[in-house]
Amino acid sequence: MTKRTIAWLTTRIGVLTVLFATIILSGLAFAFSPAQPEAGPADGLPAGAQSTRVTELAGRFESGRSESAVLVLERPDAALTEADLAAVAPVGAALGDLGTVGKPVASEDGRAALVVIQLRNGLDSDAQHAAVDQIRATLHATARPAGLTVQVTGGAAIGRDISAAFEGADVTLLIATAAVVAILLLITYRSPILWIVPLAVIGLGDQVVAKLLPWIARLVGERTDASVSGIVSVLVFGAGTDYALLLISRYREELRRTESRQEAMTRAWRGAAPAITASAGTVVLALLTLLAAVLTSNRTLGVAAAVGVVVALLFGLFVLPAAVVALPRGVFWPKVPAVGSADPTETGWWSRVAHGVGKRPGAVLAVALGVLVIFSAGLLKLDVGLSQTEQFRTKVESIVAQEALARHFPAGAAQPAQVIVDSGQADRTEAALRQVDGVAAVLPAERSTDGQLAQIGVQLTDDSGTTAADRTIRNLRAALPDALVGGAPAADFDKREANLRDDRVVVPLVLAVVLLVLLVLLRSLIAPILLLVTVVISYAASLGAATVLLTTGFDMPALDSSVPLLSFLFLVALGVDYNIFLVTRARDEAIARGGTRAGMLRGLAATGGVITSAGILLAAVFAVLGVLPVIVLTQIGVVVGVGVLVDTLLVRTVVVPALALLLGERFWWPAKTVKSEMSKEGINTPEAVSAK
């Protein structure tokens, strides 16, 4: 038995082993997936922050960790009457023991009033949502005086509306994503049959990931909510489709060289698997840098997304080849690749693009960089930070009520900050609070059940999440160094500060991981550094262009504080995907064809169509996040979608090839030149490489 035969058998046995292992593990995931853990009171808050510590201490007070809902009564053009105030009376009877209805508090102009409903301590999130639904149903069923509006806001109502925005989100996203992938695969393959295979395989992989998410939640310590599962699902479909496009493209090439489908898939797998594995490994390592984040939600997303990419890799490299090779050549109908037929990459559109770049690489590079600079100018309009009333693309009831409340009361009345101090310092703290700029009212102190602590509610003049509210939280903490300042406004502030800290820590880690992978993969220094620089430039241009699009086209005032980091992570990781696809193919072709110039032009002609198709598909898949009415997901979808298009249509297919052509063999420094590699291997022709 020859060494070649032994190697072939070893590879085949290894592939089959991983294939069966993937199938078995998938079955176990479906059979033994646990339920999601219960939501914790400090979920989503940064560890060690003052707002987190206040949340953890809430159980020591009679009010406990109970949420409140706020009824907002308003007559726009007249003072409220006694009949208006009586309209909320049925709410108390309908709630029963689920909550306590407070007394109406009228505004100074008399045209509005608020009624605080303190929900019972110990209600879980589902019970709180049910209570809010009961309040709203009672108000809608109760006759009210003409001209009076009654709406529900407060922490419990905002939480209910956020939950409602994600109800059915998994099904909606799955249907929308599958439809987009199906349409684009149909256009890409131009076959009425072939698109079904990768879509079915990737869809199965996505369902496996969905069954694994509860295990991840238990591992990380925070439930994987609908926003996490939505992003992960989109990533699985996007990455899995990328891998499918690359593998099937190589398979189609090999079918033109051999009659045997099994032999063609073996060659295609050997050619594509290293690049696919390297790109997936880079994405996984980049995602795992989120473990260095202080926000638990970021760590949860990092682990969940990394697992999703690993599953996409396994299904793309082991399940998909088995499914495709089991089908006859006719699956490519009507363009069935025949043995000996011409390779369209030699004469197609991307061959002409490669020729154009090769003719004047300097001029092409200058124009491309000019476009990227123009796109980057959009960063001048970048503003980060959204208030609570800016979290939805549509006006939900809690936000409309919050705006009505702000017209007559301090904007922070519905969700006051909470200050906890030693019980003996309560009176002095209340006096100090009244002197802080941005404080509208100080509520009576509540003693803890053991009498050691006091909790003081503080209504701010500005809405939670605004720059002014953040400034007030800073002022409160500066004026009260011995107190803990928490509550919704402080939690919003702490999460934004944690996101800024995560930006400073995670971004360098991502760049270091990407550079290290490229150094190991390419065994050179110049190419990895240049590729990393192009990724950063591509991100800056993408964020600038997306900022202009979001502020002018979608009328969004700013980006959510989590968007820059998450979009950077996805764009850098996925951008390296396309770098690896292009450069590894270019290096192989350079060895086969006698130089970097010929290799890069051939590599661009061979992979340009695949990379562009994958980029357009991935951009469309991320854009699907916009079907949900939550602004943060829409923004991530737009930024990543624009970034992928910029990366695949301009950077990866124009800038990188032009740089390689201008540098020639120096592009691979300090690795040996490809000509030396050819001499060492005894390679002289492409045919020799194929035979080898």
VMD Tcl script that draws the C-alpha trace (Angstrom):
set ca {
  {0.00 0.00 0.00}
  {1.48 3.37 -1.06}
  {1.90 6.40 1.21}
  {-0.63 8.24 -0.93}
  {-3.21 5.50 -0.41}
  {-2.57 5.43 3.33}
  {-2.97 9.22 3.52}
  {-6.20 9.01 1.50}
  {-7.61 6.33 3.81}
  {-6.54 8.25 6.93}
  {-8.25 11.39 5.69}
  {-11.41 9.51 4.72}
  {-11.61 7.71 8.08}
  {-11.06 10.98 9.97}
  {-13.76 12.76 8.02}
  {-16.25 9.94 8.55}
  {-15.44 9.81 12.26}
  {-16.12 13.54 12.70}
  {-19.26 13.24 10.55}
  {-20.73 10.51 12.75}
  {-19.66 12.34 15.91}
  {-21.42 15.50 14.68}
  {-24.61 13.56 13.97}
  {-24.54 11.84 17.38}
  {-23.86 15.08 19.28}
  {-26.65 16.80 17.37}
  {-29.07 14.06 18.39}
  {-27.99 14.41 22.02}
  {-28.50 18.18 21.85}
  {-32.10 17.69 20.67}
  {-32.78 14.96 23.23}
  {-31.34 16.52 26.38}
  {-31.57 20.30 25.94}
  {-32.50 21.80 29.35}
  {-34.75 24.78 30.03}
  {-33.30 28.27 30.20}
  {-32.27 29.31 33.74}
  {-34.45 31.86 35.51}
  {-33.51 35.49 34.90}
  {-31.47 36.91 37.79}
  {-32.03 40.41 39.18}
  {-28.51 41.49 38.21}
  {-28.56 40.01 34.69}
  {-27.06 42.40 32.18}
  {-25.34 44.53 34.83}
  {-21.55 44.80 35.13}
  {-20.02 42.88 38.01}
  {-18.97 45.11 40.92}
  {-20.74 48.25 39.71}
  {-22.71 50.32 42.22}
  {-26.00 49.67 40.43}
  {-25.32 45.93 40.60}
  {-24.61 46.10 44.34}
  {-27.79 48.10 44.93}
  {-29.76 45.42 43.04}
  {-28.15 42.70 45.15}
  {-29.05 44.54 48.39}
  {-32.68 45.09 47.38}
  {-33.78 41.88 49.10}
  {-33.03 43.46 52.50}
  {-35.92 45.93 52.11}
  {-39.69 45.42 52.36}
  {-40.11 46.62 48.79}
  {-37.60 43.93 47.86}
  {-36.76 43.55 44.22}
  {-40.29 44.25 43.09}
  {-40.80 46.32 39.98}
  {-43.30 49.13 39.65}
  {-45.63 50.22 36.89}
  {-46.73 53.82 36.51}
  {-50.12 54.92 35.21}
  {-49.95 58.26 33.40}
  {-53.25 60.16 33.13}
  {-53.25 63.17 30.80}
  {-55.62 65.78 29.42}
  {-53.63 67.82 26.91}
  {-55.79 70.98 27.08}
  {-57.58 70.93 30.43}
  {-57.20 70.08 34.09}
  {-57.99 66.58 35.28}
  {-61.31 66.02 37.04}
  {-62.33 63.71 39.88}
  {-64.03 61.48 37.30}
  {-60.70 61.24 35.45}
  {-58.88 60.11 38.57}
  {-61.62 57.57 39.34}
  {-61.04 55.91 35.96}
  {-58.10 53.92 37.35}
  {-60.03 52.50 40.34}
  {-60.83 49.15 38.67}
  {-57.12 48.40 38.29}
  {-56.68 47.63 41.98}
  {-59.51 45.12 42.02}
  {-58.25 43.46 38.85}
  {-54.71 43.06 40.20}
  {-55.76 41.53 43.50}
  {-52.67 40.52 45.46}
  {-50.32 41.03 42.48}
  {-49.72 44.67 43.34}
  {-50.63 47.72 45.35}
  {-52.09 50.83 43.68}
  {-50.84 54.11 45.11}
  {-52.60 57.46 45.32}
  {-52.67 59.78 42.28}
  {-50.03 62.51 42.25}
  {-51.06 65.52 40.18}
  {-48.68 67.64 38.13}
  {-48.23 71.36 38.81}
  {-50.24 72.31 35.72}
  {-53.08 69.98 36.78}
  {-53.33 68.38 33.35}
  {-51.65 65.11 34.28}
  {-51.30 62.68 37.17}
  {-49.27 59.61 37.88}
  {-50.24 56.56 39.87}
  {-47.51 54.17 41.03}
  {-48.43 50.49 41.16}
  {-45.95 48.53 43.25}
  {-45.97 44.92 42.11}
  {-45.74 42.20 44.72}
  {-42.25 41.25 45.82}
  {-41.00 37.92 44.48}
  {-42.79 37.91 41.13}
  {-40.68 36.45 38.36}
  {-40.44 38.16 34.97}
  {-43.33 36.17 33.49}
  {-45.59 37.07 36.39}
  {-44.61 40.75 36.13}
  {-45.40 40.71 32.42}
  {-48.77 39.09 33.16}
  {-49.51 41.80 35.73}
  {-48.74 44.56 33.23}
  {-50.98 42.84 30.67}
  {-53.75 42.68 33.29}
  {-53.39 46.39 34.05}
  {-53.58 47.32 30.38}
  {-56.48 44.98 29.68}
  {-58.43 46.46 32.62}
  {-57.79 50.02 31.44}
  {-58.87 49.21 27.91}
  {-62.05 47.54 29.12}
  {-62.97 50.40 31.48}
  {-64.99 53.33 30.17}
  {-63.15 56.61 30.61}
  {-64.16 60.25 30.24}
  {-63.78 61.69 26.74}
  {-60.40 63.32 26.09}
  {-58.59 61.43 28.85}
  {-55.64 59.18 28.02}
  {-54.34 56.56 30.47}
  {-51.17 54.68 29.63}
  {-48.74 52.44 31.50}
  {-45.00 52.96 31.81}
  {-42.34 52.34 34.47}
  {-39.77 49.60 34.73}
  {-42.26 46.74 34.63}
  {-44.07 48.13 31.56}
  {-40.84 48.88 29.67}
  {-39.64 45.35 30.44}
  {-42.94 43.96 29.17}
  {-42.71 45.91 25.92}
  {-39.14 44.74 25.36}
  {-40.26 41.16 25.94}
  {-43.20 41.65 23.56}
  {-40.82 42.92 20.88}
  {-39.03 39.56 21.00}
  {-42.11 37.33 21.23}
  {-41.99 34.99 18.28}
  {-38.64 36.50 17.33}
  {-36.98 33.12 16.90}
  {-39.62 32.00 14.40}
  {-39.70 35.37 12.63}
  {-35.93 35.53 12.32}
  {-35.68 31.91 11.21}
  {-38.28 32.37 8.47}
  {-36.84 35.68 7.28}
  {-33.26 34.44 7.37}
  {-34.08 31.18 5.58}
  {-36.03 33.09 2.92}
  {-33.15 35.51 2.30}
  {-30.58 32.69 2.16}
  {-32.80 30.63 -0.17}
  {-33.31 33.51 -2.61}
  {-29.62 34.45 -2.69}
  {-28.46 30.84 -3.03}
  {-30.92 30.37 -5.86}
  {-29.48 33.44 -7.60}
  {-25.90 32.39 -6.87}
  {-26.17 28.79 -8.04}
  {-28.79 29.44 -10.74}
  {-30.11 25.99 -10.01}
  {-33.61 25.15 -8.83}
  {-32.29 22.23 -6.76}
  {-28.80 22.86 -5.42}
  {-29.72 25.69 -3.05}
  {-31.91 23.34 -1.02}
  {-28.95 21.25 0.16}
  {-26.84 23.92 1.93}
  {-29.97 25.63 3.26}
  {-31.22 22.38 4.82}
  {-27.81 21.54 6.31}
  {-27.26 25.03 7.74}
  {-30.84 25.18 9.02}
  {-30.29 21.90 10.87}
  {-27.07 23.28 12.34}
  {-28.92 26.40 13.49}
  {-31.48 24.27 15.31}
  {-28.68 22.34 17.02}
  {-27.21 25.63 18.23}
  {-30.63 26.69 19.53}
  {-30.74 23.50 21.62}
  {-27.24 24.21 22.96}
  {-28.00 27.78 24.09}
  {-29.58 26.75 27.45}
  {-26.40 24.79 28.27}
  {-24.35 27.90 27.46}
  {-26.62 29.99 29.68}
  {-26.02 27.62 32.58}
  {-22.28 27.67 31.93}
  {-21.94 31.46 31.74}
  {-24.50 32.21 34.44}
  {-26.93 34.36 32.44}
  {-29.85 33.27 30.29}
  {-29.42 33.56 26.52}
  {-32.34 35.83 25.69}
  {-33.96 36.46 22.32}
  {-31.44 39.12 21.31}
  {-28.54 36.69 21.84}
  {-30.29 33.82 20.07}
  {-31.21 36.14 17.18}
  {-27.65 37.35 16.64}
  {-26.27 33.82 16.97}
  {-28.80 32.44 14.50}
  {-27.90 35.10 11.94}
  {-24.21 34.38 12.47}
  {-24.69 30.63 12.02}
  {-26.59 31.13 8.76}
  {-24.08 33.71 7.54}
  {-20.91 31.79 8.39}
  {-22.36 28.43 7.37}
  {-23.41 29.79 3.99}
  {-19.95 31.29 3.47}
  {-18.35 27.91 4.08}
  {-20.87 26.21 1.79}
  {-20.22 28.67 -1.03}
  {-16.47 28.16 -0.83}
  {-16.64 24.37 -0.65}
  {-19.22 23.94 -3.41}
  {-17.31 26.37 -5.61}
  {-14.18 24.22 -5.28}
  {-16.27 21.08 -5.83}
  {-17.65 22.52 -9.06}
  {-14.09 23.25 -10.24}
  {-12.99 19.70 -9.53}
  {-16.01 18.18 -11.30}
  {-14.59 19.68 -14.50}
  {-11.42 17.63 -13.99}
  {-12.70 14.20 -12.97}
  {-15.67 11.92 -13.57}
  {-15.75 10.69 -9.97}
  {-17.87 12.82 -7.66}
  {-16.15 11.27 -4.65}
  {-12.70 12.15 -6.01}
  {-13.86 15.66 -6.89}
  {-15.22 16.23 -3.38}
  {-12.04 14.82 -1.82}
  {-9.91 17.28 -3.80}
  {-12.30 20.15 -3.10}
  {-12.37 19.32 0.60}
  {-8.57 19.18 0.80}
  {-8.33 22.51 -1.00}
  {-11.05 24.35 0.91}
  {-10.90 22.80 4.39}
  {-7.67 24.54 5.55}
  {-8.99 28.00 4.61}
  {-12.44 27.31 6.07}
  {-10.99 25.91 9.30}
  {-8.54 28.79 9.65}
  {-11.24 31.40 9.07}
  {-13.68 29.72 11.47}
  {-10.95 29.34 14.07}
  {-10.16 33.04 13.77}
  {-13.79 34.00 14.22}
  {-14.13 31.70 17.25}
  {-11.00 33.08 18.93}
  {-12.10 36.64 18.22}
  {-15.53 35.98 19.73}
  {-14.00 34.39 22.82}
  {-12.14 37.63 23.56}
  {-15.51 38.80 24.91}
  {-14.76 36.64 27.94}
  {-12.55 39.56 29.01}
  {-15.62 41.84 29.09}
  {-17.13 42.96 32.39}
  {-20.68 42.88 31.04}
  {-22.07 39.39 31.50}
  {-24.28 39.90 28.45}
  {-21.18 40.42 26.30}
  {-19.54 37.28 27.71}
  {-22.73 35.30 27.11}
  {-22.94 36.49 23.51}
  {-19.25 35.72 22.93}
  {-19.51 32.11 24.09}
  {-22.85 31.50 22.37}
  {-21.65 32.95 19.06}
  {-18.38 30.97 19.23}
  {-20.32 27.73 19.74}
  {-22.56 28.70 16.82}
  {-19.57 29.16 14.50}
  {-18.07 25.82 15.60}
  {-21.36 24.06 14.79}
  {-21.54 25.88 11.44}
  {-17.99 24.70 10.72}
  {-18.77 21.07 11.57}
  {-21.92 21.02 9.46}
  {-20.19 22.88 6.62}
  {-17.14 20.62 6.49}
  {-18.64 17.23 7.31}
  {-22.41 17.11 6.88}
  {-22.62 19.26 3.75}
  {-20.00 17.32 1.71}
  {-21.73 14.04 2.50}
  {-25.09 15.49 1.42}
  {-23.76 17.06 -1.79}
  {-21.64 14.12 -2.97}
  {-24.59 11.79 -2.51}
  {-26.44 13.67 -5.25}
  {-25.69 13.30 -8.99}
  {-24.07 16.01 -11.10}
  {-27.53 16.98 -12.24}
  {-28.01 18.83 -8.96}
  {-26.16 21.71 -10.70}
  {-28.74 21.78 -13.52}
  {-29.04 23.69 -15.81}
  {-25.29 24.48 -15.71}
  {-23.93 21.01 -15.05}
  {-20.09 21.00 -14.88}
  {-18.84 18.53 -17.49}
  {-15.38 16.97 -17.46}
  {-13.05 19.06 -19.61}
  {-15.39 22.05 -19.84}
  {-13.89 25.53 -19.63}
  {-13.41 27.10 -16.24}
  {-15.47 30.32 -16.22}
  {-13.01 31.96 -13.82}
  {-10.53 32.14 -16.70}
  {-12.81 34.32 -18.84}
  {-15.55 35.59 -16.53}
  {-16.28 38.90 -14.89}
  {-13.79 38.46 -12.08}
  {-11.09 37.52 -14.52}
  {-11.65 40.92 -16.15}
  {-11.61 42.63 -12.74}
  {-8.31 40.89 -11.92}
  {-6.89 42.03 -15.27}
  {-7.98 45.61 -14.56}
  {-6.40 45.62 -11.10}
  {-3.24 44.05 -12.47}
  {-2.94 46.63 -15.24}
  {-2.74 49.68 -12.96}
  {-2.63 48.57 -9.31}
  {-1.34 51.92 -8.03}
  {-4.16 53.94 -9.55}
  {-6.76 51.38 -8.48}
  {-5.43 51.42 -4.91}
  {-5.49 55.23 -4.77}
  {-9.12 55.39 -5.93}
  {-10.21 52.66 -3.51}
  {-8.50 54.34 -0.56}
  {-10.11 57.64 -1.55}
  {-13.55 56.00 -1.39}
  {-12.74 54.54 2.04}
  {-11.63 57.96 3.32}
  {-14.89 59.51 2.10}
  {-16.88 56.78 3.86}
  {-14.83 57.28 7.05}
  {-15.81 60.97 7.11}
  {-19.19 59.82 8.36}
  {-17.54 59.20 11.74}
  {-17.74 62.97 12.27}
  {-21.49 62.47 12.77}
  {-21.02 59.56 15.17}
  {-22.77 59.89 18.52}
  {-23.07 57.04 21.01}
  {-25.75 56.62 23.67}
  {-29.54 56.27 23.55}
  {-32.12 57.17 26.16}
  {-34.81 54.69 27.17}
  {-37.35 56.44 24.94}
  {-35.07 55.78 21.95}
  {-34.76 52.00 22.29}
  {-37.61 51.07 19.92}
  {-38.13 51.77 16.22}
  {-41.88 51.89 16.80}
  {-43.66 53.82 19.53}
  {-44.73 51.29 22.16}
  {-47.09 52.26 24.96}
  {-44.49 52.51 27.72}
  {-42.40 54.95 25.66}
  {-45.41 57.07 24.63}
  {-46.44 57.22 28.31}
  {-42.88 58.15 29.29}
  {-42.98 61.07 26.86}
  {-46.35 62.17 28.25}
  {-44.93 61.95 31.76}
  {-41.98 64.15 30.77}
  {-44.36 66.87 29.54}
  {-45.76 67.38 33.03}
  {-43.34 65.80 35.53}
  {-39.59 65.43 35.84}
  {-38.52 63.02 33.08}
  {-37.01 60.64 35.63}
  {-40.13 60.38 37.77}
  {-41.15 56.95 36.46}
  {-37.82 55.28 37.25}
  {-36.05 56.98 40.16}
  {-32.48 56.31 41.15}
  {-32.00 54.40 44.41}
  {-29.45 55.49 46.99}
  {-28.46 53.10 49.78}
  {-26.60 54.32 52.88}
  {-26.13 53.31 56.49}
  {-29.35 53.92 58.36}
  {-27.77 56.54 60.63}
  {-26.79 58.69 57.66}
  {-30.27 58.80 56.06}
  {-31.26 62.33 57.16}
  {-27.91 63.85 56.22}
  {-27.97 62.03 52.87}
  {-31.47 63.30 52.05}
  {-30.29 66.86 52.68}
  {-27.21 66.35 50.51}
  {-29.27 64.86 47.70}
  {-31.46 67.96 47.46}
  {-28.35 70.05 46.72}
  {-27.22 68.00 43.72}
  {-27.85 69.46 40.27}
  {-30.23 67.33 38.23}
  {-32.27 66.07 41.22}
  {-35.98 66.89 40.88}
  {-37.31 65.26 44.06}
  {-36.13 63.13 46.98}
  {-38.54 60.43 48.17}
  {-38.89 59.33 51.82}
  {-36.25 56.87 53.03}
  {-37.10 53.20 53.54}
  {-35.31 51.25 56.28}
  {-34.09 47.70 55.67}
  {-35.73 44.89 57.58}
  {-32.71 44.66 59.90}
  {-32.62 48.43 60.40}
  {-29.01 48.79 59.27}
  {-29.54 50.36 55.83}
  {-31.72 53.07 54.33}
  {-32.88 53.28 50.71}
  {-33.80 56.68 49.26}
  {-35.53 57.16 45.93}
  {-34.29 60.09 43.81}
  {-36.25 61.43 40.87}
  {-34.03 63.00 38.21}
  {-34.97 65.93 36.03}
  {-33.81 64.05 32.92}
  {-34.77 60.77 31.31}
  {-32.66 57.70 32.05}
  {-29.97 57.12 29.43}
  {-29.50 60.76 28.44}
  {-26.23 62.62 28.80}
  {-27.79 64.89 31.42}
  {-28.99 61.91 33.50}
  {-25.51 60.37 33.31}
  {-24.03 63.63 34.55}
  {-26.46 63.63 37.48}
  {-25.44 60.09 38.43}
  {-21.79 61.19 38.43}
  {-22.71 64.17 40.61}
  {-24.62 61.95 43.04}
  {-21.71 59.57 43.45}
  {-19.24 62.42 43.86}
  {-21.41 64.09 46.52}
  {-22.04 60.80 48.38}
  {-18.79 58.83 48.45}
  {-20.06 56.58 51.26}
  {-23.33 55.69 49.50}
  {-24.30 53.32 46.72}
  {-26.22 54.85 43.81}
  {-28.30 52.43 41.76}
  {-31.68 52.12 40.08}
  {-32.50 52.32 36.38}
  {-30.64 55.60 35.58}
  {-27.49 54.36 37.34}
  {-27.74 50.94 35.69}
  {-27.93 52.57 32.26}
  {-24.90 54.69 33.12}
  {-22.91 51.73 34.47}
  {-23.65 49.64 31.38}
  {-22.41 52.41 29.11}
  {-19.25 52.80 31.19}
  {-18.75 49.03 31.10}
  {-19.14 49.05 27.31}
  {-16.46 51.75 27.05}
  {-14.17 49.69 29.26}
  {-14.87 46.58 27.18}
  {-14.04 48.59 24.04}
  {-10.61 49.45 25.44}
  {-9.88 45.86 26.48}
  {-11.55 43.69 23.84}
  {-10.61 45.64 20.70}
  {-6.83 45.22 21.21}
  {-7.37 41.55 22.08}
  {-9.32 40.97 18.86}
  {-6.61 42.65 16.79}
  {-3.90 40.62 18.54}
  {-5.76 37.34 17.94}
  {-6.31 38.13 14.27}
  {-2.69 39.13 13.77}
  {-1.43 36.00 15.51}
  {-3.62 33.72 13.36}
  {-2.49 35.44 10.16}
  {1.17 35.20 11.21}
  {0.85 31.47 11.83}
  {-1.22 30.82 8.72}
  {0.84 32.84 6.23}
  {4.23 32.42 7.93}
  {5.09 36.00 7.01}
  {5.07 39.44 8.61}
  {4.27 42.02 5.94}
  {1.11 40.35 4.63}
  {-0.55 39.88 8.06}
  {0.18 43.47 9.11}
  {-1.17 44.87 5.86}
  {-4.24 42.66 6.04}
  {-4.91 43.77 9.61}
  {-4.58 47.42 8.60}
  {-7.07 46.91 5.77}
  {-9.51 45.34 8.23}
  {-9.29 48.37 10.56}
  {-9.66 50.82 7.65}
  {-12.62 48.82 6.37}
  {-14.26 49.00 9.81}
  {-13.76 52.77 10.06}
  {-15.23 53.31 6.59}
  {-18.13 50.96 7.31}
  {-19.00 52.59 10.64}
  {-18.84 56.03 9.04}
  {-21.06 55.05 6.10}
  {-23.51 53.20 8.36}
  {-23.68 56.19 10.74}
  {-24.74 58.47 7.88}
  {-27.29 55.90 6.72}
  {-28.77 55.42 10.21}
  {-28.95 59.12 11.10}
  {-30.29 60.33 7.76}
  {-32.12 57.34 6.31}
  {-33.52 55.87 9.54}
  {-33.63 59.10 11.58}
  {-31.80 57.54 14.54}
  {-30.18 60.12 16.85}
  {-27.21 57.98 17.93}
  {-25.79 54.48 18.16}
  {-26.45 52.27 21.15}
  {-23.36 51.99 23.35}
  {-22.98 48.27 22.61}
  {-23.04 48.64 18.81}
  {-19.45 49.83 18.12}
  {-17.85 46.90 19.96}
  {-20.11 44.16 18.62}
  {-20.00 45.46 15.05}
  {-16.20 45.76 15.27}
  {-15.97 42.19 16.51}
  {-18.17 40.78 13.75}
  {-16.63 42.86 10.96}
  {-13.03 42.15 11.92}
  {-13.64 38.44 12.41}
  {-15.68 38.05 9.23}
  {-13.35 40.34 7.29}
  {-10.47 38.04 8.13}
  {-12.61 35.20 6.74}
  {-12.45 36.78 3.31}
  {-8.78 37.67 3.73}
  {-7.99 34.03 4.39}
  {-10.12 32.80 1.48}
  {-8.34 35.16 -0.92}
  {-4.75 35.09 0.31}
  {-4.44 31.35 0.91}
  {-5.77 30.68 -2.60}
  {-3.46 33.36 -4.01}
  {-0.44 31.80 -2.32}
  {-1.30 28.33 -3.66}
  {-1.75 29.77 -7.14}
  {1.49 31.77 -6.84}
  {3.43 28.58 -6.09}
  {1.74 26.87 -9.01}
  {2.13 29.72 -11.49}
  {5.58 31.04 -10.71}
  {5.08 34.33 -8.86}
  {2.95 36.54 -6.67}
  {1.52 38.57 -9.54}
  {0.18 35.58 -11.47}
  {-0.97 33.90 -8.25}
  {-2.85 36.92 -6.92}
  {-4.59 37.60 -10.23}
  {-5.63 33.97 -10.52}
  {-6.65 33.88 -6.84}
  {-8.81 36.99 -7.32}
  {-10.40 35.57 -10.46}
  {-11.13 32.26 -8.72}
  {-12.41 33.60 -5.38}
  {-13.84 37.00 -6.33}
  {-17.22 35.60 -7.24}
  {-17.39 33.39 -4.16}
  {-16.30 36.17 -1.79}
  {-18.70 38.67 -3.33}
  {-21.61 36.22 -3.25}
  {-20.81 35.33 0.34}
  {-20.53 39.01 1.27}
  {-23.83 39.99 -0.29}
  {-25.53 37.01 1.33}
  {-24.00 37.73 4.74}
  {-24.96 41.42 4.52}
  {-28.53 40.47 3.66}
  {-28.66 37.95 6.50}
  {-27.50 40.53 9.06}
  {-29.99 43.02 7.65}
  {-32.70 40.54 8.69}
  {-32.10 41.67 12.28}
  {-34.03 44.77 11.26}
  {-37.31 42.82 11.27}
  {-37.35 43.23 15.05}
  {-38.44 46.64 16.41}
  {-35.43 46.98 18.75}
  {-33.02 49.69 17.63}
  {-29.81 48.02 18.84}
  {-30.38 44.96 16.62}
  {-31.30 47.13 13.65}
  {-28.12 49.13 14.12}
  {-25.92 46.03 14.39}
  {-27.56 44.64 11.26}
  {-27.00 47.85 9.28}
  {-23.40 48.42 10.42}
  {-22.34 44.82 9.80}
  {-24.28 44.66 6.51}
  {-22.65 47.84 5.17}
  {-19.27 46.68 6.47}
  {-19.43 43.30 4.79}
  {-20.35 44.92 1.48}
  {-17.48 47.41 1.75}
  {-15.13 44.61 2.69}
  {-16.09 42.18 -0.06}
  {-16.77 44.61 -2.91}
  {-13.87 46.99 -2.33}
  {-11.27 46.02 0.25}
  {-10.90 42.30 -0.27}
  {-11.30 42.36 -4.04}
  {-9.43 45.59 -4.90}
  {-7.27 46.96 -2.08}
  {-5.62 43.72 -0.97}
  {-4.83 42.47 -4.50}
  {-3.45 45.90 -5.45}
  {-1.18 45.92 -2.38}
  {0.09 42.43 -3.18}
  {0.77 43.35 -6.81}
  {2.68 46.51 -5.86}
  {4.85 44.66 -3.32}
  {5.37 41.49 -5.34}
  {7.42 38.83 -3.53}
  {7.98 41.24 -0.63}
  {4.31 40.77 0.28}
  {5.27 37.42 1.85}
  {8.38 38.66 3.69}
  {10.18 37.21 5.65}
  {8.86 33.89 4.37}
  {10.61 32.40 1.39}
  {9.39 33.69 -1.93}
  {6.94 31.52 -3.79}
  {9.59 30.92 -6.44}
  {11.89 29.49 -3.79}
  {9.00 27.39 -2.53}
  {8.46 26.06 -6.05}
  {12.11 25.20 -6.41}
  {12.13 23.43 -3.05}
  {9.05 21.39 -3.92}
  {10.13 20.70 -7.49}
  {6.98 22.37 -8.83}
  {7.07 23.86 -12.30}
  {3.55 23.84 -13.66}
  {-0.03 23.90 -12.48}
  {-0.41 20.41 -13.84}
  {2.44 19.25 -11.64}
  {0.72 20.73 -8.61}
  {-2.53 18.96 -9.52}
  {-0.75 15.66 -9.99}
  {1.08 16.08 -6.74}
}
mol new
graphics top color blue
foreach p $ca { graphics top sphere $p radius 0.5 }
foreach p [lrange $ca 0 end-1] q [lrange $ca 1 end] { graphics top cylinder $p $q radius 0.2 }
display resetview
